[in-house]
């Protein structure tokens, strides 16, 4: 079944990742899994936010480039099919920077700065007041990333919802101000009421926030508590083995709301087995943490196995070359979609002076 818009075309998805390292299990359960599941029903655009990576790592262009290529490999490994979906390399889409400016005019400065995800990123990085102008600008840029592709749906991890909200606000405002849409219009009716932008909806994955193998914080590369999609069984077992639960003996009743059981429920995809483990563990029925950890590690390994296979044709320098070729071809597709929106947006804003041609025609 495919999701249709009012005019009968396939509804769209846009989402993406910032290239600051390889993708991990938190990305998988939070968003990647949804992307793979939805790529047949929707017309999908998957974005590498490489411009955003410069907000905090302007001095590391080599790393950003490396990670850009690695993330495309991660996507393909996950089962995102480059024949079905379009990859969007942010820095190759000039319309993103242009639309960011127009949207910045419709977003109050204080609204941008009130974004809790921006705040917690600054905290986590210990930046205090020491951040570039470009740092908060990225959240306006993220509205442009999304709106330029006019998606209905944005599958993201929970932390990203705070970016979707201003995007929805600015889309409503644009539609009201420049397309004459009444401010009482329901979100789902903005386009049929003459608006340019659908009001996009965030969609959080099966596990909103996966805890890291430190058992404390959200899984994140910078906190060194991540299981990467490229990890071997040995690495997975070792990382799972280090997950601290505080339980001392296997005949001691265990707390099934601990971090270990978050993993049980996230990665053992068999409800019967989950129930069995929960019962035994909570009774202290001779079931040790070690046993549960190995069982979880085996399930994670099973999940990653087909990913390893899909990765093979993209290994090494030759693989890098293939990725770059793919990106080049996809950039043209992405710009066609982007230029169409920008043309229409500038028309709505009475800015259709130039000769921006309809590349999509
Ligand atoms: N900020 C997102 C992240 O770091 C990446 C991103 C950039 C994004 N633009 C986007 C996600 C647009 C969804 C839609 O994970």
Boltz pocket constraint, residues with backbone or C-beta under 6 A from the ligand:
constraints:
  - pocket:
      binder: B
      contacts: [[A, 14], [A, 15], [A, 16], [A, 17], [A, 18], [A, 47], [A, 49], [A, 52], [A, 141], [A, 142], [A, 145], [A, 146], [A, 154], [A, 155], [A, 156], [A, 160]]
      max_distance: 6.0
